[in-house]
Amino acid sequence: MSFALRPNRIKQRDVWDIICLTHQAVDIKFDLLFQKLEERQVRPETFIQTFSERVSTLTGGQRDFLFEIRRFLPSNVVHNGPGHLEYWSIVRAELEDISHRLMRYVHEKA
């Protein structure tokens, strides 16, 4: 939720958290996500639009991402994963996939 709802910016740590959970095969609980949105009085369409817009702004964000995660990850972890150019393409693809799955979920529930 924080990736889309954090005011005015993307916190790269949120991107890292999403990717780590994805790589650990943690399934997104869309029912729970949308329940939390309802509790915060956020329309699902607004959340999905903001999420998608933020994903699209990540085009050149690898430098910012690396700068942020180097603050809390050991250098060997950064070097063997996020430091590779291909890694950023994977990050963007996974976030785009989540965005599409969010849209599908909402359309199926409608």
Backbone as a ProteinNet text record, in pm:
[ID]
protein_1_A
[PRIMARY]
MSFALRPNRIKQRDVWDIICLTHQAVDIKFDLLFQKLEERQVRPETFIQTFSERVSTLTGGQRDFLFEIRRFLPSNVVHNGPGHLEYWSIVRAELEDISHRLMRYVHEKA
[TERTIARY]
82.2	0	86.2	195.4	276	337.8	368.4	425.2	333.2	204.1	108.5	58	49.7	-17.9	74.6	204.2	296.2	286.4	262.4	245	371.9	353.1	452.1	575.7	595.2	719.3	714.1	809.3	829.8	946.8	927.6	1037.9	1093.7	1219.2	1278.9	1277.2	1273	1262.6	1131.1	1026	898.2	911.8	985.2	1009.7	1084.9	1189.4	1268.3	1181.7	1097	1011	917.5	857.7	767.1	841.8	959.8	1037.7	1083.8	1127.1	1168.7	1053.3	937.3	820.8	784.1	793.6	764.8	862.7	990.4	1092.6	1081.5	1016.6	994.5	861.3	799	671	557.9	563.3	454.7	340.4	226.2	111.2	45.1	7.2	-62.1	-205.8	-246.7	-383.7	-468.8	-522	-596	-718.6	-785.1	-901.2	-861.7	-750.7	-703	-660.2	-589.7	-546.5	-666.2	-769	-884.8	-968.4	-963.1	-1026.6	-954.7	-821.9	-744.1	-768.7	-783	-813.7	-949	-1046.2	-1178.9	-1171.8	-1095.1	-1079.5	-1019.4	-933.2	-867.9	-944.5	-1060.8	-1148.6	-1077.2	-1002.9	-934.9	-1006.5	-1050.3	-1118	-1017.3	-1055.3	-964.4	-911.7	-998.1	-955.8	-846.6	-858.4	-757.4	-624.9	-632.1	-510.6	-441.9	-518.7	-461.6	-402	-470.8	-419.4	-287.2	-281.9	-160.2	-47.9	-79.7	19.6	77.9	-9.6	34.2	117	75.5	151	290.5	298.5	429.3	519.3	462	541	596.6	513.7	559.5	668.1	674.1	777.7	912.4	915	1037.9	1135.7	1103.7	1184.7	1333.2	1371.6	1514	1552.6	1475.3	1495.8	1597.7	1671.3	1765.4	1871.7	1918	2021.4	1970.9	1849	1789.2	1768.9	1724	1701.1	1831.8	1937.7	2067.3	2120.8	2106.3	2153.3	2085	1954.2	1878.8	1911.4	1913.4	1931.6	2074.7	2169.3	2307.7	2320.8	2224.5	2226.6	2195.9	2123.1	2084.1	2116.6	2171.9	2209.2	2360.7	2412.4	2556.5	2598.1	2719.3	2765.2	2762.5	2791.1	2788.4	2647.1	2545.4	2406.2	2371.7	2411.2	2384.9	2456.8	2582.6	2662.7	2605.5	2556.6	2507.1	2362.4	2294.1	2153.6	2120.2	2077.9	2030.3	2132.8	2259.2	2360.9	2369.6	2305.6	2307.6	2200.6	2234.2	2141.2	2011.2	2022.3	1903.2	1807.5	1862.8	1780.2	1670	1703.2	1604.6	1491	1523.3	1419	1325.3	1381.7	1301.8	1211.6	1266.2	1188.1	1068.5	1093.9	985	882	928	834.9	747.7	805.9	728	626.3	664.4	570.2	459.1	492.5	390	293.7	347.5	263.1	165.7	214.1	127	18.6	55.5	-41.2	-151	-114.1	-213.2	-300.7	-240.2	-317.5	-416.9	-378	-469.7	-590.1	-562.8	-671.9	-765.1	-707.3	-788.3	-875.6	-816	-889.2	-1011.5	-992.6	-1103	-1211.3	-1170.6	-1270.1	-1345.8	-1280.4	-1347.6	-1447.4	-1416.1	-1504.5	-1622.5	-1611.6	-1717.5	-1841
-119.2	0	125	121.5	243.1	285.8	191.2	226.1	323.6	299.9	385.4	501.5	483.7	584.6	681.4	657.6	750.8	886.5	992	1122.8	1170.1	1214.4	1289.8	1216.1	1089.7	1027.3	876	815	670.7	651.5	568.9	532.2	400.3	402.1	286.1	162.2	180.9	67.8	-7.3	65.5	0.6	-90.3	-43.4	-124.6	-251.1	-234.7	-349.9	-450	-400.9	-490	-570.2	-504.5	-573.8	-682.7	-649.4	-745.1	-861.7	-832.7	-941.5	-1037.2	-984.1	-1068.8	-1150.4	-1088.4	-1158.6	-1273	-1247	-1350.4	-1463.3	-1436	-1539.5	-1610.3	-1580.8	-1642	-1612.9	-1496.6	-1455.1	-1406.1	-1467.4	-1434	-1307	-1219.4	-1096.4	-1131.2	-1089.4	-1112.2	-992	-1000.6	-887.9	-854.6	-956.3	-929.8	-843.9	-879.5	-803.1	-662.1	-652.3	-521.4	-429.2	-479.7	-395.4	-368.9	-457.3	-431	-314.8	-315.4	-207	-74	-79.6	42.7	98.7	8.5	51.7	116.1	56.7	112.9	253	277	407.8	500.4	453.9	528.1	568.5	472.4	490.8	403	463.7	387.6	296	172.8	79.9	136.3	204.3	261.6	365.8	444.4	546.8	480.3	377.2	304.8	244.6	178.2	113	216.4	326.5	431	486.4	514.4	567.6	464.9	340.2	232.8	224.8	221.9	212	333	450.7	572.2	567.9	520.9	513.9	409.8	299.3	199.3	261.8	337.9	397.4	503.1	562.3	662.7	599.3	469.2	401.8	379.3	427.9	401.4	421.8	534.3	561.6	560.1	493.1	500.5	406.6	334.6	237.4	304.2	420.4	489.3	523.4	576.4	609.1	483.4	377.2	250	198.3	196	147.1	233.2	363.7	454	421.6	401.4	374.6	238.4	133.6	1.1	-24.5	49.5	35.4	79.4	155.1	201.2	89	-14.5	-117.5	-260	-279.6	-414.2	-428.6	-545.7	-569.4	-554.6	-508.6	-481.6	-606	-723.7	-844.9	-876.9	-845.8	-867.1	-771.4	-645.7	-546.8	-587.4	-626.7	-662.9	-784.4	-882.5	-1006.3	-999.1	-891.1	-881.5	-744.8	-654.2	-523.9	-441.5	-470.5	-394.7	-426.3	-533.9	-571.4	-493.3	-450.9	-374.1	-451.8	-582.2	-662.6	-666.5	-650.8	-658.5	-553.3	-434.7	-326.1	-358.9	-424	-466.2	-566.5	-655.1	-754.4	-685.3	-589.1	-513.3	-447.9	-377.1	-308	-407.9	-518.2	-618.2	-676.4	-703.1	-760.2	-659.5	-533.4	-431.4	-409.9	-414.6	-403.7	-522.5	-640.3	-758.7	-742.1	-692.4	-668.6	-567.7	-463.5	-363	-425.2	-510.9	-578.8	-673.7	-741.8	-832.8	-755.8	-637.9	-552.7	-514.6	-472.7	-433.5	-550.6	-667.6	-787.8	-821.1	-812	-845	-754.4	-625.2	-531	-557	-583.9	-609.8	-739.8	-838.9	-965.4	-948.7	-858.2	-836.2	-747	-672.9	-576.7	-647.3
0	0	0	73.8	86.9	-45.5	-135.2	-265.1	-338.8	-333	-404	-319.9	-190.1	-107.5	-34.7	-36.2	29.7	-41.4	32.1	-32	-104.3	-226.3	-304	-353.2	-319.1	-364.7	-353.1	-422	-409.2	-314.6	-216.1	-128.3	-182.8	-221.8	-287.3	-198.3	-68.8	22.1	1.2	-34.5	-64.9	-186.8	-287.6	-406.7	-366.6	-286.7	-241.4	-165.7	-76.9	1.4	-88.5	-188	-279.7	-355.8	-405	-483.6	-396.7	-275.2	-184.6	-157.3	-130.3	-104.5	-228.3	-345.1	-470.2	-491.2	-465.8	-485.8	-383.5	-271.3	-171.3	-194	-306.8	-346.3	-247.1	-183.4	-95.2	-183.8	-168	-250.8	-199.2	-291.2	-253.1	-216.5	-100.8	-54.1	-95.8	-218.2	-271.3	-187.6	-133.8	-48.1	71.3	134.4	249.5	208	96.4	46.7	27.2	-40.1	-66.8	58.4	154.3	284	352.3	348.1	408.8	337	206.1	131.4	174.2	191.1	234.5	373.3	464.4	598.5	593.6	495.3	481	386.3	343.8	253.8	124.4	68.9	-59.1	-161.2	-269.6	-374.5	-443.3	-471.5	-540.9	-672.4	-747	-875.3	-855.5	-749.9	-719.2	-683.8	-601.5	-562.9	-685	-769.6	-887.7	-982.2	-1001.7	-1090.2	-1036.1	-907.9	-847.2	-852.3	-822	-828.9	-970.2	-1070	-1210.1	-1252	-1211.3	-1244.7	-1182.8	-1061.6	-996.5	-1063.1	-1104.4	-1176.6	-1304.4	-1374.6	-1500.9	-1479.6	-1361.8	-1335.8	-1298.9	-1283.4	-1243.6	-1359.6	-1477.1	-1595.5	-1570.7	-1518.9	-1497.1	-1351.1	-1269.1	-1125.9	-1066.3	-1149.3	-1093.8	-1007.9	-1048.3	-970.4	-830.4	-822.3	-692.3	-609	-674.9	-607.8	-546.8	-626.8	-577.5	-464.7	-478.4	-373	-240.8	-246.9	-124.7	-64.6	-145.9	-87.4	-42.1	-97.9	-49.8	96	142.3	281	379.3	334.9	430.7	388.4	268.5	225.5	219.8	253.5	239.1	92.4	69.2	-67.3	-155.5	-98.8	-181.6	-230.1	-151.2	-191.9	-305.7	-292	-397.2	-525.4	-513.1	-630.1	-703.1	-631.3	-691.5	-738.8	-711.1	-752.9	-807.5	-720.8	-766.5	-845.2	-828.9	-900.3	-1048.2	-1091.7	-1233.4	-1309.3	-1430.1	-1512.2	-1537.3	-1561.4	-1588.5	-1469.2	-1350	-1229.2	-1232.2	-1277.1	-1279.7	-1376.9	-1487.3	-1581.5	-1516	-1436.6	-1364.4	-1262.6	-1191.1	-1091.6	-1159.2	-1267.7	-1337.6	-1389.4	-1446.1	-1499.3	-1388.5	-1273.7	-1162.7	-1109.2	-1099.6	-1054.7	-1157	-1285.8	-1389.6	-1382.8	-1355.5	-1341.9	-1224.8	-1113.6	-997.5	-1033.9	-1105.3	-1148.2	-1233.5	-1328.6	-1413.4	-1331.3	-1236.5	-1151.4	-1064.6	-1017.5	-941.3	-1027	-1150.3	-1240.1	-1269.3	-1294.4	-1320.6	-1200.2	-1082.6	-959.7	-945.1	-966.4	-951.2	-1055.9	-1178.3	-1284.2	-1258.3	-1202.6	-1171.5	-1057.1	-964	-849.5	-884.5	-993.7	-1031.2	-1082.6
[MASK]
++++++++++++++++++++++++++++++++++++++++++++++++++++++++++++++++++++++++++++++++++++++++++++++++++++++++++++++

